Amino acid sequence: MDEVAWAVRETAVGPLMVACGGAGLVLVAFRAEPRTVARQVRALERRLGCPVVEDPERTAPVSEQLDAYFAGGLTRFDLPLDWSLTTGFNRRVLRELAVGVPYGSVVGYQDLADRVGEPGAARAVGAAMGANPLPVVVPCHRVVESDGGIGGFGGGLEIKRALLALEGVLPAPLF
C-alpha cells in the first residue's frame, strides 16, 4: 500500500475517522477526538506499513455516503472495502454481515455463526464484531442477541441504539 488518507467527519453519532487506501475504505473509528485520531494513525502506519496522511479530498466519497446514510437517504453503502485489518474467521463473518444483513434488519450472533458454517462460534462472532475495523459501513450494529437483547457494541450501546433507531429497528432514544 502506498499511502492511506484519513479525515474526520461529524455525524449524528459523533465524530468518525475514516481512512482509505488504494484498495478502498480500511478504517472507520468512533469518537474521533484528536487523541483517538493520533492513536489510530500510529496503529495504521504500524499495521499497514505505509504513511497515513490527512486528506479530506481523498476520503470525500466515504464522507458523502456517510452524510447520506445519517440523513436517512442511503440504505446501502457502495464503497470499495479494504479488508487488510481483518483476517480468517473475523473476515469471513464481517464479509457475510456486509452482504447478508440489509438496512433495517438484524441478525443474531448464533445466526451469523451458522451462516459462515461455524455453528459453535456465536461468542467468536461477538469478538469479530468488536474487532470490526469498518463499523457503520460493515453494520455490526445490526447483530443482536437471540433472546432479543441488544448485545454489545465497540462504539458504545448509545451509538448502537442510535444506529438501530436511524434504521427503524428501535424507537428513537428519548435523550
SEFI-306431 format. One record per residue (C-alpha): residue number from 1; y, x, z. Coordinates in steps of 0.001 Angstrom, whole numbers, plus 500000, padded with zeros to 6 digits. Example, Ala and Ser with C-alpha at 12.3 -4.5 7.8 and 13.67 -1.06 7.14 Angstrom:
BEGIN
1 495500 512300 507800 $
2 498940 513670 507140 $
***
This chain:
BEGIN
1 500000 500000 500000 $
2 503365 501439 499005 $
3 505712 499605 501347 $
4 505923 496424 503402 $
5 509101 494349 503568 $
6 509945 492210 506573 $
7 512578 489685 507636 $
8 513181 487258 510480 $
9 513603 483580 509703 $
10 514961 480981 512123 $
11 512670 477951 512229 $
12 512109 474796 514225 $
13 509698 476750 516466 $
14 511995 479743 516936 $
15 512422 482965 515020 $
16 509471 484007 512860 $
17 508986 487505 511488 $
18 507363 487601 508065 $
19 506112 490736 506337 $
20 504993 491113 502716 $
21 503370 493943 500807 $
22 502331 494269 497193 $
23 499310 492015 497687 $
24 501246 489252 499454 $
25 502100 487942 502897 $
26 500485 490188 505505 $
27 502053 489013 508789 $
28 503762 486058 510451 $
29 504819 486645 514053 $
30 506245 484143 516549 $
31 509118 484804 518958 $
32 510620 487438 516679 $
33 513205 488821 519072 $
34 514319 492443 518467 $
35 511726 493997 520816 $
36 508912 491975 519261 $
37 510037 492917 515756 $
38 510218 496623 516647 $
39 506699 496465 518125 $
40 505357 494628 515059 $
41 506979 497122 512660 $
42 505381 500053 514506 $
43 501994 498310 514541 $
44 502180 497530 510809 $
45 503129 501119 509968 $
46 500213 502394 512033 $
47 497633 499909 510739 $
48 498674 499864 507083 $
49 499773 503492 506783 $
50 502981 502802 504887 $
51 506706 502347 505507 $
52 507801 498928 506808 $
53 511397 498076 505929 $
54 513712 495142 506492 $
55 514233 493415 503140 $
56 515007 489664 503224 $
57 515171 489517 499416 $
58 511524 490557 499055 $
59 510430 488029 501661 $
60 512562 485191 500209 $
61 509633 483264 498654 $
62 507953 483082 502082 $
63 511204 482058 503768 $
64 511813 479332 501177 $
65 508346 477863 501697 $
66 508679 478034 505490 $
67 512027 476218 505255 $
68 510437 473518 503092 $
69 507458 473202 505475 $
70 509651 472804 508549 $
71 511853 470284 506686 $
72 508736 468181 506049 $
73 508786 468736 502285 $
74 505875 471181 501912 $
75 502304 470352 502852 $
76 500530 473303 501232 $
77 501717 476903 501105 $
78 501398 478560 497711 $
79 501723 482232 498579 $
80 499547 485250 497862 $
81 497954 486349 501131 $
82 497100 489912 502071 $
83 494090 489877 504407 $
84 494419 493580 505346 $
85 494908 492874 509065 $
86 491642 490985 509494 $
87 488016 491757 508692 $
88 484470 490445 508954 $
89 483841 487197 510796 $
90 487538 486667 511556 $
91 488438 486959 507879 $
92 485685 484514 506865 $
93 486862 481968 509431 $
94 490534 482333 508525 $
95 489842 482009 504798 $
96 487843 478828 505424 $
97 490674 477496 507572 $
98 493248 478313 504871 $
99 491450 476365 502153 $
100 489419 473808 504068 $
101 491727 472229 506656 $
102 494618 470456 504941 $
103 498022 469480 506280 $
104 497909 466600 508747 $
105 494289 467169 509777 $
106 492485 469087 512482 $
107 489086 470729 512856 $
108 487084 471615 515958 $
109 486165 475184 516860 $
110 482486 474253 516533 $
111 483005 472557 513172 $
112 484721 475661 511827 $
113 481879 477856 513111 $
114 479413 475575 511318 $
115 481417 475759 508088 $
116 481106 479556 507972 $
117 477383 479435 508750 $
118 477637 480622 512367 $
119 476768 477555 514483 $
120 476656 479513 517743 $
121 480091 481038 517280 $
122 482580 478408 518475 $
123 484059 480827 521042 $
124 484302 483544 518396 $
125 486230 481082 516224 $
126 488698 480769 519102 $
127 489045 484547 519201 $
128 489602 484596 515423 $
129 492367 482022 515810 $
130 494009 484176 518490 $
131 493884 487193 516164 $
132 495260 485324 513121 $
133 497929 487557 511537 $
134 499224 484656 509396 $
135 499832 481678 511723 $
136 501540 478585 510299 $
137 500588 479644 506732 $
138 496925 480015 507736 $
139 497046 476990 510044 $
140 495281 477998 513248 $
141 497353 475308 514991 $
142 495015 472783 513311 $
143 491980 473991 515279 $
144 491322 471901 518393 $
145 488610 471302 520972 $
146 485727 468986 520106 $
147 486447 466787 523129 $
148 489964 466045 521910 $
149 491736 468779 523877 $
150 494434 470746 522106 $
151 492799 474129 522751 $
152 494705 477379 522960 $
153 497286 478981 520699 $
154 498594 482520 520456 $
155 502127 481274 519842 $
156 502043 479087 522953 $
157 500981 475482 523381 $
158 504532 474157 522955 $
159 504618 475633 519437 $
160 501142 474280 518651 $
161 502232 470807 519769 $
162 505425 471042 517692 $
163 503485 472081 514554 $
164 500927 469305 515016 $
165 503767 466802 515582 $
166 505507 468011 512419 $
167 502286 467316 510505 $
168 501910 463860 512105 $
169 498793 464711 514107 $
170 500501 464339 517509 $
171 503542 462392 518618 $
172 506702 464494 518707 $
173 507264 466238 522050 $
174 509683 464401 524314 $
175 511587 467594 525122 $
***
